[in-house]
Amino acid sequence: MTALARSLVPTLRTVGLAAGLPVLLVLGWGLATQGSQSFYFPGPATVARTFVDTWFGPAFVQDVLPSLGRFGAGVALSIVIGIVAGTAIGTTPWLRELLEPMLEFFRAVPPVALVPVLMLLLGIGDSMKLAVIVSGCVWPVLLNTVEGVRGVDPVLTETSRSYRVHGALALRYVILPAASPRIMAGIRLCLSIGLILMVISEMFAASSGLGYRLVYFQRSFMIAEMWSGIVLLGLIGVVVATIFGFVDRRVLHWYHGLREVARG
Amino acid sequence: MADARTLLRVTDLGKTYATAGRTVEAIRSISFDVAVGELVCIVGPSGCGKTTLLKCLSGLLAPSAGSVSLDGQPVTDPPEKMAVVFQEYGRSLYPWLTVEDNVALPLKARKVPRAERDELVRAALEEVGLAHATTTYPWQLSGGMQQRVAIARAIAYRPEVLVMDEPFAAVDAQTRADLEDLVRRVWRDLGVTVLFVTHDIDESVYLGERVLVLSSSPTVVQEDLRVDLPDDRDQISTRALPRFTELRTHVHEQIQRAKRDEHSEAVEPHAPAAHT
């Protein structure tokens, strides 16, 4: 084997493993629908063509952007509320004792069950959709922040106390960084729940958005269009996970480094 | 060190832990004074409450009886004039901060201006021989180097008292010897008062100008010993001195006696200790 081939093999292996299964699945899909006239299960070529026709055009501005806007705003709001409230609860023992049973109660309520109530309270506009997303997304961030803030190594807490690192400085340089691995785990959950709730909130009394469009396609028997919407949702999920992975590596680079060293 | 002004005064210090259903008397009654500029080692059998004593001294734990005062001021909270180096170096450094940021954080809390802070950090890291590692993370360093970072952080804080809790218990023997010499050098260069807690008898005699031998729990000061070894200490020649051997044997006997006392006391019926 030449040196070039030897350096090329691992790269090809990585690319092959990452892309292999999607390619195989699409091929299988193509074969299974080959020559089939099934109305509900169009082939990949049809869906791909519909995908371009449906989403590269006015629908992008009318449906995709509003959806992404609601998702982004809902997730951002959940992260901010979750971290602020979680830090307050985690650092204040009496507040935690007061709120913990209530938090467990509200967390257990499925956000979808709140949609009719929120519609009554907030109407059918964007604020209702935002409230649905936040009502489900805030919990993983909040509860993980509480645990993370409480779980600061006592040696580190004593070190900070003995060097008189208090208040905002301790929050910024000790408590939040120490909690950040847990907070990031909460945000990861928050993102996937947020995508689901975005679609669900748009299925009720909406006039735009991916959820609205999907229901519309289904009811109009525009099956290829419906499938293309589902593919689009999956792709958004992949992009969101990729962005999260990038941010996670930057924010927690010390944590990943530390764990790598610990593993030896 | 001609100045014999008392810097740290510990008076009848006692600590009793109340746990579910029973009380454990960790420290019965400890009294001693430390003068400005002294290097005092505290040595005792394992489990004798060294760490408890240190936490009471540094204001991290409230004593059940007696008092601690630093420069005439009662210690109720961690005092500004004191820096602590903990045994668990790996857990006492902030893993998300670089070496220099670890050293700088206590100075930030003290609101030392930026330029002065940078200079203190630089000087402290140079003093411990880590001038080259400022932007690495603690977990990228070996155990001995991590403990040097913790020492640099304490030095940069410019304390009047430097308290060290078995700081070298978890490093290998060669690193330990280097770090011992570092402590001696820091003590002489900076004129700081050092209180060094250890379970290692040789270490206490080699390092200290004075050794406080603690008894087994419930703890009292068993002996206050002055170490009359030459000021200039060296790992090889000092440890080879007959006087060094005499002193370490003496401390060793004291500790053996402390352990025997504990065993003989264990057969006696326990009476609740009454403080005077």
HADDOCK unambig.tbl for C-alpha pairs under 7 A between the chains (distance, minus, plus):
assign (segid A and resid 155 and name CA) (segid B and resid 91 and name CA) 6.08 0.50 0.50
assign (segid A and resid 155 and name CA) (segid B and resid 92 and name CA) 5.61 0.50 0.50
assign (segid A and resid 156 and name CA) (segid B and resid 91 and name CA) 6.26 0.50 0.50
assign (segid A and resid 156 and name CA) (segid B and resid 92 and name CA) 4.96 0.50 0.50
assign (segid A and resid 159 and name CA) (segid B and resid 92 and name CA) 6.07 0.50 0.50
assign (segid A and resid 161 and name CA) (segid B and resid 78 and name CA) 6.76 0.50 0.50
assign (segid A and resid 162 and name CA) (segid B and resid 78 and name CA) 5.06 0.50 0.50
assign (segid A and resid 162 and name CA) (segid B and resid 83 and name CA) 6.93 0.50 0.50
assign (segid A and resid 162 and name CA) (segid B and resid 84 and name CA) 6.79 0.50 0.50
assign (segid A and resid 163 and name CA) (segid B and resid 83 and name CA) 6.77 0.50 0.50
assign (segid A and resid 163 and name CA) (segid B and resid 106 and name CA) 5.47 0.50 0.50
assign (segid A and resid 164 and name CA) (segid B and resid 78 and name CA) 6.97 0.50 0.50
assign (segid A and resid 164 and name CA) (segid B and resid 106 and name CA) 6.98 0.50 0.50
assign (segid A and resid 164 and name CA) (segid B and resid 109 and name CA) 6.71 0.50 0.50
assign (segid A and resid 165 and name CA) (segid B and resid 106 and name CA) 6.23 0.50 0.50
assign (segid A and resid 165 and name CA) (segid B and resid 109 and name CA) 5.32 0.50 0.50
assign (segid A and resid 169 and name CA) (segid B and resid 109 and name CA) 6.94 0.50 0.50
assign (segid A and resid 177 and name CA) (segid B and resid 96 and name CA) 6.87 0.50 0.50
assign (segid A and resid 254 and name CA) (segid B and resid 95 and name CA) 6.60 0.50 0.50
assign (segid A and resid 254 and name CA) (segid B and resid 96 and name CA) 5.38 0.50 0.50
assign (segid A and resid 258 and name CA) (segid B and resid 139 and name CA) 5.99 0.50 0.50
